């Protein structure tokens, strides 16, 4: 057996080389019999996309097949299957299939003894191992998170849902990136109307590249003219599994650890997977804290601006005197004072994210403390405003979903401007259109404010409070009532004999 580039290449190999522009990472190994001059087999692959260990086994199998005498030769596919632990072997004679195979991390075997060619799935290359999610940490619960490998992510979901009803639909998007996308759902639980709407929106996507799930999220969401997310993203496989059990669908994208969950409602962004791993009373208490933090993060600065600028009579006399003493000498009105502090905090937050991980937290914490103290001592802002802005920022971090917290930050600036212009009437004038906008939103046909508008009492068992698991006998209704039974009703527990 010899492997030499001096041998004449098969015509299909030459076509593949031209299709790939003669790229240096496109490797061709040629094999021929000792007694003959012509090439018998050619193995083609892209360096860095295949597993080197499996590739060595495969090359050895091809070499052994080449050495066999004509009467003793066995089928190459059977030989590879017996020697190499590969994922799949596929016969094809299409040039386009060959190109697609090598770009997907497969090896292509072409030879005179084959009618066409074989594609051998031996994907490899650099990849990140399963680690704890960095953006959605929990105290109690699974510590594994999605990675950039689509196959690994699908496996993480399969490990939690060992049912034959779990469906995986593969798609490819991007004329240049050819990004693999998997639609995951449970047959018999998801509503067909949601699934058909998702398929319709995915079929309408025609783009040159998909580099992250955010592309898909923006292309399939209901409307782009809203700050509120209508598709949820998560790094946690247990979160995806929990939503699939409630009738949702998930979209996994190759190359990103963030999966998409849909449809989603407004209140889902305030729930955490940890709520279901601890006692119901503790989970309910934490949920109430999150909803309070939502209103604090959204309204506290605007209410402070309104009452200190227009409605001072609403402030107790002692507090009013204290606030007036603090604001003595401050050259800016309350609105500009709040905007200055909020923008400063946003700059510090962004700097802490972009800085190297070792010094980022230190810069953000020290910067906030030093700038806040210096601003108060310089008389640019009052001490009360520093407290208001700081507590608002802390309350914003309580919300589990980053997409919802970003929407609240945007709406907070609008409400602050209205409060500085019209007082409490401005805040009220801003809240009314905001509520109307939320009620009008849809996520794949599901009302965004479900179960409050429209009212569905069955969903209140797991909304502001989480009832004990014994009481959660039915799944939350998304659309209609398909396979609503989650568990059988359990009778009252009996105390054992104490004697």
N, C-alpha and C positions, 0 to 999 in steps of 0.2 A: 504494500500500500504506500502510496506517495500522496502528499498534499502539496501542490505546487501551483503558483499563479502562472507558470509558463504554459500550462496546458490550456488548450482551447476551451473556453467557457461555453456551456449550453446557451442557446439563443435566448431563452427566457431569463437567464441570469444577467445577460447583457442588457436586456430590456429593463430589468429591475434596477440595475446600476444607473442607467440613464434616467429612470423615473425619479430616483433619489438624488440626482444631480452629482453623482460621483462622490458622495459624502465619505469622508475618511473613516467614520465610525460604522459604515456598512461593510461587514466582514463576509468574505466568501471563502469557504474551505472546499477544495476540489479533491475527489478521490477517484483513482483509476486502478484497473487490474494490472499486475506486473507484466502480463503477456500481451497487453493491448495498449494502444496509444490514446484511445479516446477516453474521455471522462465518463465515469459510470454514475457517480453521485456528486451533488454539490449541496453544501449546507450553508445557508445564508441567514444572517442575523445582524442585529444592531448591537454593538458593544455597549454595555452599561444597562441594557434593558432586559437581559436574560440572566438567569441564575447560572453562575460559572460552574458550580458543582454538577448540576443536572446536564449542562452543556457538555461537560467532559464525558459523562456516562453516555450521552447520546452519540457523540462523535466516535467513541469506542464501539458502540453498537453498529454504527454505519460502517466503520472500518472492518469490523468482523464480518459483516454481510458482504463487503466488497471482496474479502479474501476467499469466501466460499466458492467452490467450483459450481459451474452452472447447474449440474444435476442435484447439488446439495443445498442450493439456495432456498431459504424459506421466505415467506412474505415479510417485507421490511417492517410493515406496521406491527405484525405479531412479534417480530424480533425486538422492536423498540418497546412495545408494551411489556415484554418479559424482562427487559434489562433496565429500563428507565422509569422511575416513578413520576411520570408526567401527568398533567391534568387532563389533557384531551389530545386526541389525534384526529385530524380531519383531512379527507381527500378533497382536492380541488384542482381545477385547471385554469382558474381565472387569474389573470395578471393583477387585477384590482384586489382580489382576495389575498394574493401574496404580499402586496404592498401593505395592505391593512394589517396583515398578520405580523410582519416584522416591526411595524410601528407600534403594535400592541405588546411587544415583548415576547413574541413567539419566534421559533426557528422554522425555516422553510427548507425542506429537502426536495431536491429536483434531481431526476436521473433518467437514464435511458430505460431502466428497468421498470419505471413507473409510467402509468398512462398520463398522469398530470404531475402532481406533487403532493407532499404531506406538510401540513402545518402542525407543529408540536408546541404545546403550551408549556413553556418553562420560564414564566416571568420572574424577574428578579430586579437587581439594582438597589440603590440606596433607599431605605425606608425608615420611618420612625416607629419605635416600639410603642405598645399601648401604655399610656401614662394617665395620671390623674388629670381631669379637666382643669385648665387654668382659669377659666372665666366663670365657672359654676361649681364652686367647691361646696361640700357639705361636711358636717361633723359626723353624722351617721348615715351610712349608705354605701353603695358600691364606689370604688375609687378608680375604675377604669373609664376611659373616655375614648371617643372616636379618634382615628388617625387620618392621614392623608390617603390611605389605601382603601379603595371601595370594597374590595373583597374582605378585608379585615373588618370593616364597619358592618357589612352584611352579616358576617359571622358573629359579631358582638350582639346583634339583634336576634339572630337565630338561637344563640345560647339561652336567651331569656324567653323566647316564644317557641317552644318545641312542639309545634302543631303543624299538621299538614295543610291547614287552612291559611298559613302565612304565604302570601303571594309576593313574588319579586318580578317586576317588569323592567327589563333593561332597555335603555335608549342611548343614543349617541347624538351629541350636539356640538356645533362648531365646525365650520368648513375647514379650518386649519388646526384647531386643537383636538378635534375628535374626542371630546370629553365624554366618558361613560357616566351615565346617570341611572340610578335605580329607584323605581317607585315601589314603595313597600306598603302593604295593607293586609288586613285580615278578612278573608272572604267570609261572608255571613254576618259580619258586624258593621262594616262600613256601608254607608248608604250608596246605592248605585249612582244616584244623581250627582253626588260629590265626586265619585271616581270618574264619571264620564266628563264632568266639567274640567277636572284636572287633566285628563287626557287631551281634551280639546285645546286647552291653553298650551300644553306642552307641544302639541302638533303644530301650533301656530308660530313657534319659535324658529327663526331663521337668522342666524348670526354667525360671524366668522370665528368667534372664539368664546369659550366659557372657561374662566380661570378660577372661579370660586362660586359657592352656592348663592352669593349675593346677586350674581347675574340672573340666575333662575328666579330668585325671590322677587326681583323687581319686574321681571318680564311676565310673571304669572299673577301678580297681586291684582286686587280689584281695581285700584286707582292709584296713580302716582301723586295725586294732589291731596295728600294728607300726611301729617307728621307721625301719625300713629301706625304702628306695624300691623299688618293684616295677615302676616305669615310669621310664625315663630321659628327661631333657630336655636339649636342646642348642641352641646358637645357630649351630652350624656346619653348612653344607650338605654339606661333604665327609664329616662324621661320619654324617649321615643316609644319604648315598649308599653309604658303606661298609657300614652295617648292612642296607640294602636288598639289597645283593649277597650278604649272608649269610642271607637268608631272613626278615628282620624286616619289620615294618610301621611306618610313620610317620604321625603325625597332626599336620597343620598347622592352626593356628587363626588366623583373621583378627584383627588387633589386637594381636598379641604376636610377638616374635622368637624365642620358645622353642618348638621342635618336640618332640613326644613320640615316643619309640622304644619298641617293645614287640614281643615279650616281651624281658625282660632278665634276666640272671643276676647273681649277686653279684660275680663276677670282672670283669664288663664295666665296673664303675665304677672300676676301677683301670687301665684302658687309655685311651690318648690317641690321637687321630688322628695325632699327630706320630710315634708309634711306627712307623708304616708309611712314613714319608717319609725316615727315616734308616737307617743301617746296622743290621742285625739284632743285632749284638753290643752296640752302644750302646743300642738299644731294650731289649734283655734286661736290661742292667745297670740302666737306669732303672726298669724294672718291679720288679726285686728291691728297689730302694730304696723304691719305693712300698709294697710289701707289708711291708717292715720298718717303715716309717713308720706303717702301719696298726696294727701291734702295739704300737709305742711310744706312739702317741696313745691307744690303748685301755687299755693295761695299766701304763704306767710310773708314774703317780701312785699307783695302788692297790698295786702291788708295793712302792713306796717306803714307803707307810704301813704295810703289813703287816710288812715286815722291821724297820723302826725301832720299831714298837710291840710286836710279839709275837715275831718270830723274829730277834732281834739276833745270835744265834749264827751266822747265815748270812753276816754281814758280816765282812770281814777286820778284824783287831784295829786296825790303823793307821787304816783308814777309820772304824771305829766310834768311836775316840777323837776323831777330827776332827769327826764328826757330833755327838757328845755335847758337845764344846766349843762348837759353833755353837748348839746348842739350849739351852745354859745361859742362863737368864734369859728364855727364850721362855715366855709364860704359857699358851699354847694347846697342846692335844695335837696330834699330827701330822694327825689327820683334820680338825679344825676349821681348822688352819693351811692345809691344802691346799684345803679348801672356800673359805676366805676368798680365797686367791690365784686360784683358778679363777673364782669369781664376779666378782672384780675385773677379771680379764682379759676375761670375757664382756661386762661393762659397757663396757670400753674398746673392744672390738671393735664392739659395737653403736653406740657413740657415733661411732666413726670412719666407720661406714657412713652414719649419719643426718646427720652434719655436712656443710656445703657441701664440694664436691669440692676446693676450693683449700686448705682448712685441715684437712680430715678426716684425711689421712695424718699431718700434723704433730702433731695432737692425740693420735692413737693412739700414735705412737712416743714422743713426749715424755712423755705420760701414763704409759705403761708403764715407761719408764726412771725417771722421777721417783718414781712411787709405789713401785716395787720397791726402789729405793735407800733411800727414806725409811722404808719398812716394816722393812727390815733394820736400819737405824741406830736406829730406835725400839724394836727388840727384839720386834716383834710376830711376825715370821716369821724363819726362818733363811735364810742365804744358799743353802744346798743346796736348800731348797724353791723358792726363786725360780728356780734353774737347772732343776729338774725341771719346773715349770709352764711355763717359757718354752720349753724344748725340746719339751715335749708339744704346745704350741700351734703351734710351727713345723712339727712333724711332721704335724699335722692339715692344714696348708695344702698339703702335698705331694699329697694325694689330689685327683685332677682333678675329681671330681663333688662339687658342693656338697651334694647330698642325702645322699650317703653320709657326708661329713665331719660333717654335722649329727647324723646317727644315732649316730656314734661319740662325739660330745660328750655326748649324752644317756646312752649306756650307760656312759661313763666315770664319771659321777657315781654311778650305781648301784653300780658295782664299787668305787669309793672308799668308799662307805658300808659295804659288806660287808667290805672289807679293814680298816676301822677298828673293826669289831665282832668279827670272827672271824679276822683275819690271813689267811695264805695259804689256809687252808681256806675262808674266805669268798670269796676270789677264785675258787677252784676251784668252789665251790658256785654262783657266779654264771655262770661260763663254761659249765658243763654245760647249764643250761636255755637259754642263749643259742645254743649250737650246735644243740640240739634244735629251737629255734624257727627257725633258719635252714634246717635240713634240711626242716622241715615246710612252709616257704613255697613258694608257686607264683606264677608270673607267666604268666597266660593258659595255664595247664596245664603250663608248663615248670618243672621243679624248679629252685629258686632257686640251689642249690649245684652245678648242672651245670657242668663235667663231673666233679667230684670225687665227688658223690653224686647220682645214680648215676654210675658210672665210665664215661667214654667217652674212650678213648685217642686217638682222632682229634683231639679238641679240644686235647690237650696240646701240639700243635705251635705253638699261638698262645695260650698261657696265661701261665705264669710266665716263660717264655722265648718269644721269637719266632724261629722258624727262618728261614733265608733264603727268599726268595720262590720259589726253585727247588724247595724242599721242600714248599711250601704248595700242593700240587696239588688238594686237596679242601677244600671249605668246612666250617666247624665245623657239627656236627650240632645242630640246635635240637630238632626233633621228627622222628623218622624219618630217611629218607635220600632226599630228592627233589632231583634235579639236583645231586648232590653234587660233580661234577667241576668244578673251577675253571679249571684249565689242564692242558694235556697234559704228561706227564712229559718232562723234558729229559735227554738223555744227557750223559755226561761231556764236559767241554770239552777241546778239544785245543789244545795250544800251537802257535802258528804257526812256520813255518820261520824260524830265526834267522840263517840264512846269507844 
